[in-house]
Every structure is written in C-alpha cells, then in structure tokens.
Amino acid sequence: MNKPNYLYGIIGLLAGLVIGYIGTNYINQAYGPAVTANNPAAVSNNTLPPNHPPTGTTGATGGSSDAASASPGAMMPGGSGSQSGGSGAVKWTAPARWEAKPASGMRAATYLIPAAKGDSEGAECAVFENLGGGVQANIDRWIGQFEKADSAPAQKQETINGLNVTTVDVSGTFKGGGQMMGQSSGPKAGYRLLGAIAEGPGGEVFFKLTGPAKTVAAAQGEFQAMLKSLKK
C-alpha cells in the first residue's frame, strides 16, 4: 500500500468518528426531552436516591398536598366544634362556645356560658371532684340550694359509656352555694340548676350548671351532649 494513501485513510476514519460524535450530540440536544421544572418526568427515577418517591407534577412547589388541602377542622383533634376536658377519673368534651377557665382547688374545670337574650347574666358549669359525701347526699344538697322551687326536682339515673350517671333538674329561687364567677351573690329568682354525678373508676365527678332559666334552657342540649361524651 502507498504510504500517503494509508495515512489519508486513517485521517479519514478519525474524521468520520469525530463528525459522528458531534452529530449525535447535536441531535440529542435538539430533539431529546428537556429537563426543566415544568417537565420533571424527563428525569429518570433511576437517577433518584434509593426509596425516593417518584417525581410528579405536585409537591412542595406548585402542587397541592393532602396536608395543605385538609381543612383546619380536620387537622385538629375533635374538630373545631368542641374542647376536651377531663379529671383523674373521667374524660369529656365540652361545647366550643363555652369559655373554659383554669382548674382551681376542687374544681377540675369551670365553663362560662353566654347569657341568652333577655337574661342579664350568663350561666356557669362547674366540674368538681373529691367532694365526698356520696351521690345522693350531693344531689340533696344541690336541691337544698333553692328556697322556692318552681316544681318538684326531676332526678334520674342512667348508664353512659359504662359509667353510672345520676342527674337532677331543679328551678326556682337560687339562694346560693358559693358565688359563681362574674356574678353577684344573694338569692336569685328565676334560676335553674342542671346537675350530674358520674361515678368514675377513680371517684365521682360532679357537673353543676347553674344560671338564669333562659340561659340554662339554651345550654341544656349542650350539657346533655357533654354528658353523652363521658368516658373512662
């Protein structure tokens, strides 16, 4: 073989390889999928770290997640329509519109209830524990706090979520049994008391809702719902 022709052949082969490489890269860049924020699918999952979730069109940037789309009420235990309460013996759920006050002394909780239309004062629901004396003695004591009852007190017993609960409903002139928060002392005509004593595994818990008759009537359904929420 002629030596100059041999060299020309090698040079031509190398030139062909270089031209082919350049042409392949040009085609890939011109027509291949672009890797951009708007086209994350162009990134192969094989390039991600082990156990990384597949890439998609939703996430921290631009897309919505389950946590972001959930309503505030769904993200809060019990929802937005209630508030949790409890003593050492039982737990309960109080209405959201009742204003909760800190526990104090024998009071496991105190709730202030807004006055109904026509009443000048609101009501109070106090929750006690460790009062002593037993169920009936405390029911009788509550009834005795009314000097002029409008009618015979209504008392009944029921079982709620495995707890024995005794309730009483009495109305008339309330002569007091300790001043209620934010209210004047002295006899109060047109008052009503809804009481309940739950016999828990660690002792009795006493619920006493007292206030003007209209306000108590407006809160009666909420009081009963709170009792239905009682659990050990």
HELIX and SHEET records of a PDB file:
HELIX    1   1 LYS A    3  TYR A   31  1                                  29    
HELIX    2   2 PRO A   40  ALA A   42  5                                   3    
HELIX    3   3 ASN A   45  THR A   47  5                                   3    
HELIX    4   4 ASP A   66  SER A   69  1                                   4    
HELIX    5   5 PRO A   72  MET A   75  1                                   4    
HELIX    6   6 VAL A  135  ILE A  143  1                                   9    
HELIX    7   7 ALA A  213  LYS A  228  1                                  16    
SHEET    1   A 2 SER A  82  GLY A  86  0                                        
SHEET    2   A 2 LYS A  91  PRO A  95 -1                                        
SHEET    1   B 7 GLU A  99  LYS A 101  0                                        
SHEET    2   B 7 ARG A 107  ILE A 113 -1                                        
SHEET    3   B 7 ALA A 123  GLU A 129 -1                                        
SHEET    4   B 7 GLY A 203  PRO A 212 -1                                        
SHEET    5   B 7 LYS A 188  GLY A 200 -1                                        
SHEET    6   B 7 LEU A 163  PHE A 174 -1                                        
SHEET    7   B 7 PHE A 146  ALA A 149 -1                                        
SHEET    1   C 7 GLU A  99  LYS A 101  0                                        
SHEET    2   C 7 ARG A 107  ILE A 113 -1                                        
SHEET    3   C 7 ALA A 123  GLU A 129 -1                                        
SHEET    4   C 7 GLY A 203  PRO A 212 -1                                        
SHEET    5   C 7 LYS A 188  GLY A 200 -1                                        
SHEET    6   C 7 LEU A 163  PHE A 174 -1                                        
SHEET    7   C 7 ALA A 154  ILE A 160 -1                                        
END                                                                             
